[in-house]
């Protein structure tokens, strides 16, 4: 499952003067999934069902 919009990533990187490798959006999505899992764990460990910005 993808959690990112590939075209938005490509647009952002293009504005920074960079090119995007074809597999970069997939890697970005995997990185985001790990961050979300850690945020969920932190919220649960603190007895909450709401994930908050500081859980990242």
C-alpha positions, -999 to +999 in steps of 0.1 A: +000+000+000+013+034-009+010+063+016+025+090-006+015+107-038+043+101-062+036+131-084+037+154-053+071+140-044+084+144-079+070+180-081+087+189-048+120+174-058+119+190-092+114+225-076+145+217-055+164+211-088+165+173-082+154+143-102+135+114-088+145+077-091+116+055-101+117+036-069+120+066-046+082+071-039+080+034-028+109+039-004+094+071+009+061+053+016+080+025+034+097+051+055+065+068+064+049+035+073+076+029+098+072+063+113+034+058+116+039+024+133+063+040+158+038+068+164+010+043+170+031+024+195+040+055+214+004+065+216-007+031+228+022+029+253+009+062+268-027+048+270-041+068+242-061+059+211-053+093+194-020+097+176-007+132+181+020+151+163+045+147+191+042+109+187+063+113+156 
